[in-house]
Amino acid sequence: MKYLLLCIFFLISCSKQTSSETANENIYTEKETEANNIPNTNSLPRAKIDSVYVSNNIFQISYNENYEQPNWVKYTVRDIVKNADRDGMQFYTVDSIHTSDYDDYYSNRWDRGHMAPAGSFNDSYENLYATFSYLNVALQYDDLNRGAWVDLEEQVRLWADSYGDIDIEIYLEFDNNHIVLDTGAHVPTAFLKHVIFPDDSMKCYYFPNTTPDKTWEEYEIECN
């Protein structure tokens, strides 16, 4: 797995979660930390923050440790050939960042909704595995994750096959009355998805985080 660069920006303070160390990973806070001396998040020596910037060869993410959900995720869908399978692949946490974890998704209606989809990065095991980080998943209603949301993901792959690389930006919305689980994780109210084509034209979609009552096409909104 290629080196992962994590740059942490301290915006708002506040402090849950476990994490596992991934191989060949470099972590940077205000001061550079040795990769073999990364603190475990069970005893993370700092308050949780609202925006942790994560960048690797698959995605860019702003992660909210207080909500244990992404703020936004950006990635590019390419015309690829499948060379890896997700069978048996497990979601994993990462060191030095407070994320959601297994307990947040146990015995409820919320799926681990991939933001950067596994199906768009199965050209190699390393790329596919990168999408299974808890940094890259959100508490997504199961009917949405398995319905209109995945249908649009499949359509974007078809567009990439026809037109070339498609840039995707996803922004998570949390209204004032959004759900907070007993485990402490916050449930997004909705997802705003920008689909940017090679000619810089754009389509935008707004998905409430509930059971879809329309096809993916009908969730398109005006971009502004």
C-alpha positions as CSV (number, residue, x, y, z in Angstrom):
1,M,0.0,0.0,0.0
2,K,1.4,3.4,-1.0
3,Y,2.4,5.9,1.6
4,L,-0.5,7.7,3.2
5,L,0.0,11.4,4.0
6,L,-2.1,12.7,6.8
7,C,-2.0,16.4,7.5
8,I,-4.0,17.5,10.6
9,F,-5.5,21.1,10.7
10,F,-6.6,22.2,14.2
11,L,-9.9,24.1,13.7
12,I,-12.1,23.4,16.7
13,S,-11.2,21.3,19.7
14,C,-13.0,18.9,21.8
15,S,-12.2,13.6,22.6
16,K,-13.6,7.9,21.3
17,Q,-12.3,5.2,19.2
18,T,-9.8,2.5,18.5
19,S,-7.5,2.3,15.6
20,S,-5.0,-0.1,14.0
21,E,-1.7,0.7,12.4
22,T,-1.5,0.3,8.7
23,A,1.9,-0.6,7.1
24,N,4.1,2.1,5.5
25,E,2.0,4.9,6.9
26,N,3.4,8.4,7.7
27,I,1.4,10.6,10.1
28,Y,2.0,14.3,10.6
29,T,0.5,16.6,13.3
30,E,1.9,20.0,14.2
31,K,5.3,18.3,14.7
32,E,6.4,15.3,12.6
33,T,5.8,12.0,14.3
34,E,7.9,8.9,13.6
35,A,5.8,6.3,11.7
36,N,6.9,3.6,14.1
37,N,6.0,5.7,17.1
38,I,2.4,6.7,16.4
39,P,0.2,7.0,19.5
40,N,-2.8,4.7,19.8
41,T,-6.1,6.6,19.6
42,N,-7.3,5.0,22.9
43,S,-4.8,7.4,24.5
44,L,-4.5,10.1,21.9
45,P,-2.7,13.0,23.5
46,R,-4.9,15.7,22.1
47,A,-8.5,16.8,21.8
48,K,-10.6,15.7,18.9
49,I,-10.9,18.2,16.0
50,D,-13.4,19.1,13.3
51,S,-11.2,18.8,10.2
52,V,-8.4,16.3,9.6
53,Y,-7.1,16.4,6.0
54,V,-6.3,13.0,4.5
55,S,-4.8,12.5,1.1
56,N,-3.6,9.4,-0.7
57,N,-3.6,8.0,-4.3
58,I,-7.3,7.2,-4.1
59,F,-9.0,10.1,-2.3
60,Q,-8.8,13.4,-0.5
61,I,-10.9,13.6,2.7
62,S,-11.7,16.2,5.4
63,Y,-12.6,14.1,8.4
64,N,-14.6,15.4,11.5
65,E,-13.4,13.5,14.6
66,N,-16.2,14.9,16.7
67,Y,-18.9,13.6,14.4
68,E,-16.8,10.5,13.5
69,Q,-17.8,11.1,9.9
70,P,-16.2,12.8,6.8
71,N,-17.0,16.4,6.1
72,W,-16.3,15.9,2.4
73,V,-14.6,13.4,0.1
74,K,-13.0,14.0,-3.3
75,Y,-11.8,11.3,-5.8
76,T,-11.5,10.6,-9.5
77,V,-13.3,7.8,-11.3
78,R,-11.2,6.4,-14.2
79,D,-11.8,3.8,-17.0
80,I,-10.2,0.8,-15.3
81,V,-10.0,-3.0,-15.6
82,K,-10.9,-5.0,-12.6
83,N,-8.0,-6.9,-11.1
84,A,-9.0,-7.3,-7.5
85,D,-12.0,-8.7,-5.6
86,R,-13.5,-7.4,-2.3
87,D,-14.4,-10.8,-1.0
88,G,-13.3,-11.1,2.7
89,M,-12.0,-7.6,2.8
90,Q,-12.7,-5.9,6.2
91,F,-13.1,-2.3,7.1
92,Y,-10.2,-0.9,9.2
93,T,-9.4,2.1,11.4
94,V,-6.3,4.1,11.1
95,D,-3.9,5.5,13.7
96,S,-4.0,8.9,15.2
97,I,-7.5,9.8,13.9
98,H,-10.8,9.2,15.7
99,T,-13.3,7.6,13.3
100,S,-16.4,5.6,13.5
101,D,-15.9,1.9,14.0
102,Y,-17.6,-1.5,14.1
103,D,-19.8,-0.6,17.1
104,D,-21.4,2.3,15.2
105,Y,-22.8,0.0,12.6
106,Y,-23.8,-3.0,14.7
107,S,-27.4,-4.2,14.6
108,N,-29.0,-1.0,13.0
109,R,-30.1,0.3,9.6
110,W,-27.0,2.2,8.9
111,D,-24.6,0.8,6.3
112,R,-20.9,1.5,6.0
113,G,-21.5,3.6,3.0
114,H,-18.4,3.9,0.8
115,M,-17.8,7.5,-0.3
116,A,-15.0,6.6,-2.7
117,P,-16.7,3.4,-4.0
118,A,-14.9,0.1,-4.0
119,G,-16.2,-0.7,-7.4
120,S,-14.3,2.3,-8.9
121,F,-11.0,1.3,-7.5
122,N,-10.7,-2.5,-8.0
123,D,-7.9,-2.2,-10.5
124,S,-5.5,-3.3,-7.8
125,Y,-5.7,-4.8,-4.4
126,E,-3.9,-1.8,-2.8
127,N,-6.4,0.7,-4.3
128,L,-9.4,-1.5,-3.4
129,Y,-8.1,-1.9,0.2
130,A,-7.7,1.8,0.6
131,T,-11.4,2.3,0.1
132,F,-12.2,0.1,3.2
133,S,-10.7,2.6,5.6
134,Y,-13.3,3.9,8.1
135,L,-12.1,7.4,7.0
136,N,-13.9,6.7,3.7
137,V,-17.3,5.5,5.0
138,A,-20.3,7.3,6.4
139,L,-23.4,6.2,8.3
140,Q,-25.7,5.7,5.3
141,Y,-29.2,4.4,5.4
142,D,-29.1,0.9,4.0
143,D,-31.8,1.4,1.4
144,L,-30.0,4.4,0.0
145,N,-26.6,2.8,0.0
146,R,-27.9,-0.2,-1.9
147,G,-30.3,1.7,-4.1
148,A,-30.1,5.1,-5.8
149,W,-26.7,5.8,-4.4
150,V,-25.0,2.7,-5.9
151,D,-27.0,3.2,-9.1
152,L,-25.4,6.6,-9.6
153,E,-21.9,5.2,-8.8
154,E,-22.4,2.6,-11.6
155,Q,-23.5,5.4,-14.0
156,V,-20.5,7.4,-13.2
157,R,-18.3,4.5,-14.1
158,L,-20.1,4.3,-17.5
159,W,-19.5,8.0,-18.0
160,A,-15.8,7.5,-17.2
161,D,-15.7,4.7,-19.8
162,S,-17.2,7.0,-22.4
163,Y,-15.8,10.4,-21.6
164,G,-12.6,10.0,-19.5
165,D,-11.8,10.8,-15.9
166,I,-14.7,12.0,-13.8
167,D,-14.0,14.0,-10.7
168,I,-16.4,13.5,-7.8
169,E,-16.9,15.7,-4.7
170,I,-19.2,14.6,-1.9
171,Y,-20.3,16.9,0.9
172,L,-22.1,15.5,4.0
173,E,-24.9,17.6,5.5
174,F,-25.8,17.6,9.2
175,D,-28.9,19.6,10.1
176,N,-29.5,20.9,13.6
177,N,-31.6,17.9,14.5
178,H,-29.5,15.2,13.0
179,I,-29.3,11.8,14.7
180,V,-26.5,11.0,17.2
181,L,-26.0,7.4,18.0
182,D,-25.5,6.1,21.5
183,T,-22.0,5.2,20.4
184,G,-21.3,8.8,19.8
185,A,-21.2,8.8,16.0
186,H,-23.3,11.4,14.1
187,V,-25.6,10.4,11.3
188,P,-25.5,12.6,8.2
189,T,-28.8,14.2,7.2
190,A,-28.0,14.2,3.5
191,F,-25.3,13.8,0.8
192,L,-24.5,16.4,-1.9
193,K,-22.6,14.8,-4.8
194,H,-20.9,16.8,-7.6
195,V,-20.0,14.9,-10.8
196,I,-17.5,16.9,-12.8
197,F,-16.8,15.9,-16.4
198,P,-13.6,16.3,-18.4
199,D,-15.0,19.4,-20.2
200,D,-15.7,21.0,-16.8
201,S,-19.5,20.6,-17.1
202,M,-21.1,19.3,-13.9
203,K,-24.1,17.5,-12.6
204,C,-25.2,17.7,-8.9
205,Y,-27.3,15.4,-6.9
206,Y,-28.8,15.7,-3.4
207,F,-29.7,12.5,-1.5
208,P,-31.5,12.7,1.8
209,N,-30.2,10.0,4.1
210,T,-33.3,7.8,4.1
211,T,-35.1,5.3,1.9
212,P,-35.1,6.6,-1.7
213,D,-38.4,7.2,-3.3
214,K,-37.0,8.1,-6.7
215,T,-34.5,7.0,-9.2
216,W,-31.0,8.4,-9.1
217,E,-31.8,10.7,-12.0
218,E,-34.6,12.3,-10.1
219,Y,-32.2,13.4,-7.3
220,E,-30.4,15.8,-9.7
221,I,-30.5,19.4,-8.6
222,E,-29.1,22.7,-10.0
223,C,-25.5,23.2,-9.3
224,N,-24.5,26.5,-7.7
